[in-house]
Amino acid sequence: MKRPKVFIAKPIPVEVENYIARHCDYKKWEHEKEIPREILLKEVADCDGILLTGHKIDEELLSNAPNLKIVSNISVGYNNFDIAAMKKHNVMGTHTPYVLDETVADLVFGLILASARRISELDRFVKEGKWEAGDDKIFFGVDVHHATIGIIGMGRIGEAIAKRAKLGFDMNVLYYNRTRKTAFEEKMGVKYRDLEALLKESDFIVLMTPLTKETYHLIDYKEFNLMKKSAIFINASRGQTVNEEALIDALQNKKILGAGLDVFDKEPIDPDNPLLKMNNVVTLPHIGSATAKTRFDMAMLAAKNLVKGVLGEVPPNLVPE
Ligand code: DGY
């Protein structure tokens, strides 16, 4: 039988590459800098499968790759897929759920603590030699323990955040989700709220919903106006789930206290983005799942999805439609 041809669009661990090599012929992009679009289009033209993270899969690419059976994303988010175009071209899409849930939840707690206790700001302060003896009120932050956290999007990562909030920090946990999770509510003692009530009641608001047509700019001017002036806003989902202009307005006009952001409207963020000038905003370069072990597990899971797909089997982690 003819071996399938695949393209690996980003560097992956050697063990994962060896796994793919056992089943497929492959070409790869091995540079740290992202593959330019025109090279990607050229490389995938004769391929049965592609392994990538977040590159746009649209009509142009699909009509340029007539043999394509599967695109395997090394990420849980799949907003880079034009699902309708993939359906039309009969191309499967897969992602990497489960393996990153706890790692992303850890990072969210990092953002919560860093924002509430001003860790990045005060780290800079100490390193710049500004620490002087005297009244230390200028270092005060706000408590995380026993505060109210509102989680928007109670998927697996949302649940992992709720678990940390409840068991580790004795927080009052509210959530908003498309569907209610009554078993989880009972098990963890978390409470469902509609979006408006959650925004009004929460000290920490964590946005953890996937980016879809429905969640695009879910948090906008109206939503920031509902939040407490003391609220801290955390986003580790996708930049476009919030209207970034409304977020900047809320921070500049002190409608909220601060923010912890792992994701942005444009990534990498422009160096002149006002968010980067604000001391009450913690910014990270989209590192939710970025630990060596989790990224290895994600790459291996994506490779397994890819191989199943090119061999004509149904991969386990097809993206929901
Ligand atoms: C994902 O996998 O979608 C996350 O954003 C990675 O951090």
Boltz pocket constraint, residues with backbone or C-beta under 6 A from the ligand:
constraints:
  - pocket:
      binder: B
      contacts: [[A, 74], [A, 75], [A, 76], [A, 77], [A, 78], [A, 96], [A, 100], [A, 236], [A, 237], [A, 286], [A, 287], [A, 288], [A, 289], [A, 290]]
      max_distance: 6.0
